[in-house]
Amino acid sequence: MTVLAPVLAAVTLAASPAPAPGSTYLAVGDSMTAPAGRDPTYPATVAAELRERQPRLRVRRTGCGGMTAQEVVRGGGPCTYPQGSQLRAAEADLRGRRGRVDLVTVTIGGNDIFQCAEAADPACLRERLPGVIANVRTIARRLRAAAGRGATLIGTTYHDPFLGYWVQDREADARASVPVVEEFNRALAAAYRAEGYRVADIGANFRIADFSEGAAGLPANVATTCRLTRACPQDPLAFDVHPNRAGYERIGRLVVRVRAGAKR
């Protein structure tokens, strides 16, 4: 299964016009950050909210749908970069603005492990997890060095799209996916914190472990997933792991709150 849709193209950094010195936001990662789907991804909400106080904020994106953490570090995968990898492209961009970087966000790793979550296979996760976390820490460490002092650094966890299986009469599969995604999210959060990042915990924000009663007779986590993602169609062929517009907006507001806490 291709979890995050690929973009078969060379990537150039998208920027807003007329930036003010001292205000740059760079989003790094997979299709959660890349403007390739039908809905604006969460960096759009982050940028809109930050521009209320920084109207000339420059927004940069290196994100690529379908990319794994290993591909971010080493290159290859669905997108190409003049510098050879997404990480090197991001480093070059940050170094060119060193001392003028406000925020860096990273969302990566979902494509490495979501097949394990889909299969509800903890052994699969534990086999892949050490390599994924090593790459995530490399990404986080090198971006921190390139951004320089003064930048707020935020890594995100993931929601669990496979909770959407509940509405396809696959309740057992939906339940079994949660421990796998939770274990991955805990490892991600620990890796980011070890590298000096704040964590925007999308999994907790989307209530992925909350099976208490929610709306429309669904568990709270399933109801939240159906409200904020495209993972709950009755037709299995229409299943989509990504957030919808409301979901991306919610993630963006979460990132803004985490950034605000770091700036206090």
Long-range contacts (C-beta under 8 A, 24 or more apart in sequence): 1-114, 1-115, 1-118, 2-66, 3-66, 3-110, 3-111, 3-114, 3-115, 3-118, 3-241, 4-30, 4-31, 4-32, 4-65, 4-66, 4-67, 4-110, 4-111, 4-241, 4-242, 5-31, 5-36, 5-37, 5-65, 5-66, 5-242, 6-64, 6-65, 6-66, 6-77, 6-78, 6-79, 7-31, 7-34, 7-36, 7-64, 7-65, 7-66, 7-78, 7-79, 8-78, 8-79, 9-79, 9-80, 10-79, 10-80, 10-81, 10-82, 11-62, 11-64, 11-79, 11-80, 11-81, 11-86, 11-89, 13-60, 13-61, 13-62, 13-89, 13-93, 14-59, 14-60, 14-61, 15-58, 15-59, 15-60, 16-47, 16-56, 16-57, 16-58, 16-59, 18-56, 19-56, 19-57, 19-58, 20-54, 20-55, 20-56, 20-57, 20-58, 21-100, 22-100, 22-102, 23-50, 23-54, 23-56, 23-57, 23-58, 23-100, 23-102, 24-57, 24-58, 24-59, 24-60, 24-97, 24-100, 24-101, 24-102, 24-103, 25-50, 25-57, 25-58, 25-59, 25-60, 25-102, 25-103, 25-104, 25-105, 26-60, 26-61, 26-62, 26-90, 26-93, 26-94, 26-101, 26-103, 26-104, 26-105, 26-147, 27-59, 27-60, 27-61, 27-62, 27-63, 27-104, 27-105, 27-107, 28-62, 28-63, 28-72, 28-86, 28-87, 28-90, 28-104, 28-105, 28-106, 28-107, 28-108, 28-139, 28-143, 29-63, 29-67, 29-72, 29-105, 29-106, 29-107, 29-108, 30-63, 30-64, 30-65, 30-66, 30-67, 30-68, 30-107, 30-108, 30-110, 30-111, 31-63, 31-64, 31-65, 31-66, 31-242, 32-63, 32-107, 32-110, 32-156, 32-158, 32-242, 32-243, 32-251, 33-61, 33-63, 33-105, 33-107, 34-61, 34-63, 34-64, 34-65, 35-61, 36-65, 37-65, 37-242, 39-242, 39-243, 39-244, 39-245, 39-248, 40-245, 40-248, 41-248, 42-107, 42-243, 42-248, 42-249, 42-251, 42-252, 42-255, 43-105, 43-252, 44-248, 44-252, 45-248, 45-249, 45-251, 45-252, 45-253, 45-255, 45-256, 46-103, 46-105, 46-252, 46-255, 46-256, 46-259, 48-252, 49-252, 49-253, 49-256, 50-102, 50-103, 50-256, 50-259, 54-102, 57-102, 58-97, 60-93, 62-86, 62-89, 62-90, 62-93, 63-107, 66-111, 67-108, 67-111, 68-108, 68-109, 68-111, 68-112, 69-108, 69-109, 69-112, 69-132, 69-135, 69-136, 69-139, 70-112, 70-131, 70-132, 70-135, 72-108, 72-135, 72-139, 73-135, 73-138, 73-139, 87-138, 87-139, 87-142, 87-143, 90-143, 90-146, 91-142, 91-143, 91-146, 94-143, 94-146, 94-147, 94-148, 94-151, 95-146, 98-146, 98-147, 98-148, 99-148, 99-149, 99-150, 101-147, 101-148, 101-150, 101-151, 102-151, 102-152, 103-151, 103-152, 103-153, 103-154, 103-259, 104-143, 104-147, 104-151, 104-152, 104-153, 104-154, 105-154, 105-155, 105-156, 105-200, 105-255, 106-136, 106-139, 106-140, 106-143, 106-153, 106-154, 106-155, 106-156, 106-192, 106-197, 107-155, 107-156, 107-158, 108-135, 108-136, 108-139, 109-135, 109-136, 109-158, 109-184, 109-188, 110-158, 110-241, 113-180, 113-184, 114-161, 114-241, 116-180, 116-184, 117-160, 117-162, 117-177, 117-180, 117-181, 117-184, 118-162, 118-177, 120-162, 120-173, 120-176, 120-177, 120-180, 121-180, 122-179, 122-180, 122-183, 125-180, 125-183, 125-184, 129-183, 129-184, 129-187, 132-187, 133-187, 133-188, 133-191, 136-188, 136-191, 136-192, 137-191, 137-194, 137-195, 140-191, 140-192, 140-195, 140-196, 140-197, 141-195, 144-195, 144-196, 144-197, 152-198, 152-259, 152-262, 152-263, 153-195, 153-196, 153-197, 153-198, 154-192, 154-197, 154-198, 154-199, 154-200, 154-255, 154-258, 154-259, 154-262, 155-188, 155-189, 155-191, 155-192, 155-197, 155-198, 155-199, 155-200, 156-199, 156-200, 156-201, 156-202, 156-251, 156-255, 157-184, 157-185, 157-188, 157-189, 157-199, 157-200, 157-201, 157-202, 157-203, 157-204, 158-184, 158-185, 158-188, 158-202, 158-203, 159-202, 159-203, 159-206, 159-208, 159-225, 159-228, 159-229, 159-243, 159-247, 160-203, 160-206, 160-208, 160-221, 160-225, 161-225, 161-229, 161-231, 161-239, 161-240, 161-241, 161-242, 162-231, 163-208, 163-221, 163-222, 163-225, 163-231, 164-222, 164-225, 164-226, 164-229, 164-231, 164-232, 164-233, 164-239, 166-218, 166-219, 166-222, 166-232, 167-218, 167-222, 167-226, 167-232, 167-233, 167-234, 168-234, 168-236, 174-222, 175-211, 178-208, 178-209, 178-221, 181-208, 182-208, 182-209, 198-258, 198-259, 198-261, 198-262, 199-258, 200-251, 200-254, 200-255, 200-258, 201-254, 202-251, 202-254, 205-250, 205-251, 205-254, 206-247
